[in-house]
Amino acid sequence: MKKLMMTAMGLALLSGGAWAETVKLQLKWVTQAQFAGYYVAEAKGYYKEEGLEVEILPGGPDIAPAQVIAGGGADVIIDWMPSALAAREKGLPLVNIAQPFKSSGLMLTCLKETGVASPADFADKTLGVWFFGNEYPFLSWMSQLGLKTDGSPGGVTVLKQGFNVDPLLQKQAACISTMTYNEYGQVLDAGIKAEDLVTFKYEEQGVATLEDGLYVLEDNLKDPAFEEKMVKFVRASMKGWKDAEANPDEAAMIVLEADQTGAQTEAHQKFMMGEVAKLTAGSNGALDEADYKRTVATLMAGGSDPVITKEPEGAWTHQITDKALQ
C-alpha cells in the first residue's frame, strides 16, 4: 500500500506539485520515425515540463484514427487532411489544430521497364493505391488527368495495395504508392536500383495534400481546460519535432527504443527520420492557410466524384497554435 501511495504521489508531482493532465494521442500508423517528434517530446521530458502525461497509441492497418476519436478512445489524432475533411463532411466534426508536416511525402513509384515516363503513360496501366482514406489524393489526381479508375480502356486499373511494396516487386503493378520516407526505401532495400525507377511526387505534380496534422473534435475546443491542455501538448510536440529535425539519428534511436514490436531496424529508422525532417522543415506547427486552400481545391477537383462536395467550414483553427507558439 505504501508503495502504491508513493507511485501516486510521484505522478501527482510531475509538474511542480500539480496533477499531471493526461492526453491520449492516436497515431496514424505504427511506431516509426514518421512520428518521431512525439516520441522525442516524451523521451526528453517536454510533455512532463508542461505537466502532461501523454499516452502515444500506435496505429496499424486495422485502426482508423477518426473512428478512435469518435468512440472516445483519443483526445487528439494524427491524420491526413483528405481523410479528415471527408470524415467532417460525413458528420464527424474534426478540426485541425496544428500542422507539423509542411510538405507531402506521397508519391507513385514506377518500374521504368513498364514504359511509364510521365503521367500521360498511366493510361491502361495497373497502379497500386492505399485505401482507408489514403486513396483520396490519388483519385483527385487521376480525375484531373482525365483518367477513369474503373479499369476501362484508356483509364487505369486500381490495385488495392497493402501497406507493402510487393505489387511492384512481383510486377503486379506498373506503379505503387510509396512515401519518400518509408516504402521507397523498402523498394531500394529489395534490390531495385534507383535508376530503374521513375517517381512522381504529388508535391511536384501540383496535387499534394496536407499530411500528418493534429485533429480534435470541435466541441472539445469550447472547453477552456481542454484548449489549455492542447496548447501545452502542441507546444511540447513542436519542441520535440524541432529537436528531431536537429538531431535525426538520436530521434531515430528514441523511436527504435519506443517500438515494442521489435519490427523496426536502426538503418531504416535513420533513413526515415532523415526524409521526414525534410517534410517538417518550414513548419512551426501553425497551419498555412494557403496549403489548406490548395488541399481543398485538389480534393474538390474530382469531377463527378469529388472527395468533398463543398468548401468546408470550421475545419481548422489557429486557436491553439496562436497561444502555443507565442
C-alpha positions in Angstrom: 0.0 0.0 0.0 2.8 2.4 0.9 4.5 1.7 -2.5 1.2 2.4 -4.3 0.8 5.7 -2.4 4.3 6.7 -3.3 3.7 5.9 -7.0 0.5 8.0 -7.0 2.4 10.9 -5.3 5.1 10.7 -7.9 2.5 11.0 -10.7 0.9 13.9 -8.9 4.2 15.8 -8.6 5.0 15.5 -12.3 4.5 19.3 -12.7 5.6 21.2 -9.7 3.1 19.6 -7.4 0.2 19.7 -9.8 -1.6 16.6 -11.0 -0.4 15.6 -14.5 -3.1 16.1 -17.2 -3.4 13.0 -19.4 -3.5 13.2 -23.2 -4.2 10.2 -25.5 -2.6 10.6 -28.9 -3.7 8.2 -31.7 -1.0 7.8 -34.4 -2.0 7.2 -38.0 0.4 4.2 -38.3 2.7 2.0 -36.3 5.6 3.3 -34.2 8.2 4.7 -36.6 10.1 7.9 -37.3 7.1 9.4 -39.1 6.0 10.3 -35.5 9.4 11.0 -34.1 8.6 14.4 -32.7 6.1 13.0 -30.3 8.4 10.2 -29.1 11.2 12.8 -28.6 8.9 15.1 -26.6 8.0 12.1 -24.4 11.6 10.8 -24.0 13.2 14.2 -23.3 10.6 15.3 -20.9 9.0 18.1 -22.9 5.5 16.8 -22.1 6.4 16.4 -18.5 7.6 20.1 -18.4 4.1 21.1 -19.4 2.5 19.0 -16.8 1.3 16.4 -19.3 1.2 12.6 -19.2 0.9 11.6 -22.9 -0.1 8.2 -24.0 1.0 7.5 -27.5 -1.2 4.9 -29.2 0.3 3.2 -32.2 -1.9 2.7 -35.2 -2.0 -0.1 -37.8 -3.9 -1.5 -40.8 -7.0 -2.1 -38.7 -7.0 1.2 -36.9 -8.8 4.3 -38.3 -7.8 7.4 -36.2 -11.1 9.1 -37.0 -13.1 6.1 -35.6 -10.9 6.0 -32.5 -11.6 9.7 -31.6 -15.3 9.3 -32.5 -15.5 6.5 -30.0 -13.8 8.5 -27.2 -10.5 6.5 -27.4 -8.3 9.5 -28.0 -8.1 13.2 -27.3 -6.2 14.1 -30.4 -5.3 12.1 -33.6 -2.8 12.3 -36.4 -4.5 12.1 -39.8 -4.1 13.2 -43.4 -6.3 16.2 -44.3 -8.1 14.5 -47.2 -9.3 11.8 -44.8 -10.2 14.3 -42.0 -12.1 16.6 -44.4 -14.0 13.6 -45.9 -14.9 12.5 -42.3 -16.0 16.0 -41.4 -18.3 16.2 -44.4 -19.9 12.9 -43.4 -20.6 14.3 -39.9 -17.6 13.8 -37.7 -16.6 17.3 -36.7 -12.8 17.0 -36.8 -10.8 20.3 -36.6 -7.1 20.7 -37.5 -5.3 22.4 -34.5 -1.7 22.1 -35.8 0.2 21.1 -38.9 3.7 19.8 -38.1 4.2 18.5 -41.7 4.7 21.3 -44.2 5.2 19.1 -47.3 3.8 15.8 -48.6 5.9 12.7 -48.8 3.4 10.8 -51.1 4.5 9.6 -54.5 3.9 6.9 -57.1 6.9 4.8 -57.8 7.1 3.0 -61.1 9.3 0.4 -62.8 11.0 2.1 -65.8 10.7 -1.1 -67.8 6.9 -0.8 -67.9 7.2 2.3 -70.1 5.9 4.8 -67.7 7.9 8.0 -68.2 5.2 10.7 -67.5 1.7 10.8 -66.1 0.4 10.5 -69.7 1.7 6.9 -69.6 -0.5 5.9 -66.7 -3.3 5.0 -69.2 -4.1 1.3 -69.4 -1.6 0.6 -66.5 -2.3 -1.0 -63.1 -1.5 1.3 -60.2 -1.2 0.3 -56.6 -3.2 2.5 -54.2 -3.6 2.6 -50.5 -7.2 2.9 -49.2 -8.6 3.6 -45.8 -8.7 7.3 -46.5 -5.3 7.4 -48.3 -6.8 7.0 -51.7 -8.3 10.5 -51.9 -5.3 12.4 -53.2 -4.8 9.7 -55.9 -8.4 9.8 -57.0 -8.3 13.6 -57.3 -5.1 13.4 -59.3 -6.5 10.8 -61.8 -9.6 12.9 -62.2 -7.5 16.0 -63.0 -5.6 13.8 -65.6 -9.0 12.7 -67.1 -8.3 9.1 -66.3 -11.1 6.8 -65.2 -10.2 4.5 -62.3 -12.6 1.6 -63.1 -10.2 -0.3 -65.3 -12.0 0.7 -68.6 -9.9 1.1 -71.8 -7.8 4.3 -71.6 -8.2 4.5 -67.9 -6.2 2.9 -65.1 -6.8 -0.3 -63.1 -6.5 0.3 -59.4 -4.9 -2.4 -57.3 -5.8 -2.1 -53.7 -2.3 -2.1 -52.3 -1.5 -3.5 -48.9 1.0 -1.5 -46.8 4.0 -3.0 -48.5 5.8 -2.9 -51.8 5.1 -6.4 -53.0 3.0 -5.5 -56.1 6.0 -3.7 -57.6 8.5 -6.4 -56.7 6.2 -9.1 -58.1 5.3 -6.9 -61.1 1.6 -7.0 -60.4 1.5 -3.2 -60.9 3.4 -0.7 -63.0 3.5 1.8 -60.2 2.7 1.7 -56.5 2.1 4.2 -53.8 5.1 5.0 -51.7 6.2 7.6 -49.1 9.5 9.3 -49.6 10.5 8.3 -46.0 9.3 4.7 -46.0 8.2 2.4 -48.9 10.6 4.0 -51.4 13.4 2.9 -49.1 11.9 -0.6 -49.0 12.0 -0.8 -52.8 15.6 0.1 -52.8 16.3 -2.3 -49.9 14.7 -5.1 -52.0 17.5 -4.7 -54.6 15.8 -2.5 -57.2 18.2 0.3 -58.3 17.1 4.0 -58.2 17.9 4.3 -61.9 15.4 1.5 -62.7 12.6 3.5 -61.1 10.6 6.6 -62.1 8.9 8.5 -59.3 6.1 11.1 -59.3 5.9 13.2 -56.2 2.5 14.6 -55.6 4.2 17.7 -54.4 5.8 18.2 -57.8 2.7 17.3 -59.7 0.7 20.1 -58.1 -1.7 17.7 -56.4 -0.2 17.4 -53.0 -2.5 17.5 -49.9 -1.6 18.0 -46.3 -0.5 15.0 -44.3 0.0 14.2 -40.6 -1.9 17.1 -39.0 -3.3 17.1 -35.4 -7.0 16.9 -35.2 -9.5 17.1 -32.3 -13.3 17.1 -32.0 -14.8 20.6 -32.5 -17.0 20.6 -29.3 -14.0 19.9 -27.1 -12.4 23.1 -28.2 -15.2 25.0 -26.5 -13.9 23.7 -23.1 -11.2 26.2 -21.8 -9.5 23.4 -19.9 -9.2 21.2 -23.0 -8.0 24.2 -25.0 -5.2 24.8 -22.5 -4.3 21.2 -22.5 -3.9 21.2 -26.3 -1.9 24.4 -26.1 0.6 22.6 -23.8 0.5 19.5 -26.0 1.2 21.3 -29.2 3.9 23.5 -27.7 5.8 20.4 -26.3 5.2 18.4 -29.5 6.7 21.1 -31.7 9.6 21.3 -29.4 10.0 17.6 -30.0 9.7 17.9 -33.7 12.4 20.7 -34.0 14.7 18.6 -31.7 14.1 15.6 -34.0 15.0 17.7 -37.1 18.2 18.9 -35.5 19.2 15.5 -34.2 17.8 13.0 -36.6 19.9 10.0 -35.7 19.2 10.5 -32.0 15.5 10.8 -32.8 15.6 7.6 -34.8 17.1 5.7 -31.8 14.4 7.1 -29.5 11.8 5.8 -31.9 13.5 2.4 -32.0 13.5 2.3 -28.2 9.8 3.0 -28.2 9.0 0.3 -30.7 7.6 -2.6 -28.6 7.1 -4.9 -31.6 10.8 -5.2 -32.5 9.8 -4.8 -36.2 11.9 -1.7 -36.9 15.6 -1.6 -37.7 18.1 1.1 -36.9 19.1 1.6 -40.6 15.5 2.1 -41.8 14.5 4.4 -38.9 17.6 6.6 -39.6 16.7 6.7 -43.3 13.1 7.5 -42.4 14.0 10.3 -40.0 16.3 11.9 -42.5 13.4 12.1 -45.0 10.7 13.1 -42.5 12.9 16.0 -41.4 12.6 17.4 -45.0 8.8 17.3 -44.6 8.5 19.0 -41.2 11.1 21.6 -42.2 9.5 25.0 -42.7 6.6 24.4 -40.3 6.4 25.9 -36.8 3.2 23.9 -36.2 0.7 26.5 -37.4 -1.4 25.6 -40.4 -0.5 27.6 -43.5 -3.9 28.8 -44.9 -2.5 28.7 -48.5 -1.6 25.0 -48.0 -5.1 24.3 -46.7 -6.8 26.0 -49.7 -4.6 24.1 -52.1 -5.6 20.8 -50.4 -9.3 21.7 -50.6 -9.0 22.7 -54.2 -7.3 19.4 -55.1 -10.0 17.4 -53.3 -12.9 19.3 -54.9 -11.4 18.8 -58.4 -12.7 15.3 -58.6 -15.1 15.8 -61.5 -18.3 13.9 -60.9 -16.9 12.2 -57.8 -15.0 14.7 -55.7 -13.6 13.8 -52.3 -15.6 16.6 -50.7 -18.5 18.3 -52.4 -18.4 21.7 -50.8 -16.0 24.1 -49.1 -15.6 23.0 -45.5 -16.4 25.5 -42.7 -14.6 25.4 -39.4 -12.2 22.6 -40.4 -9.1 24.3 -39.0 -8.2 26.8 -36.3 -5.2 28.8 -35.1 -6.8 28.9 -31.7 -4.3 26.5 -30.3 -1.1 27.5 -32.2 -1.6 31.2 -31.6 -1.1 30.5 -27.9 1.3 27.6 -28.1 3.8 29.4 -30.3 3.9 32.7 -28.5 
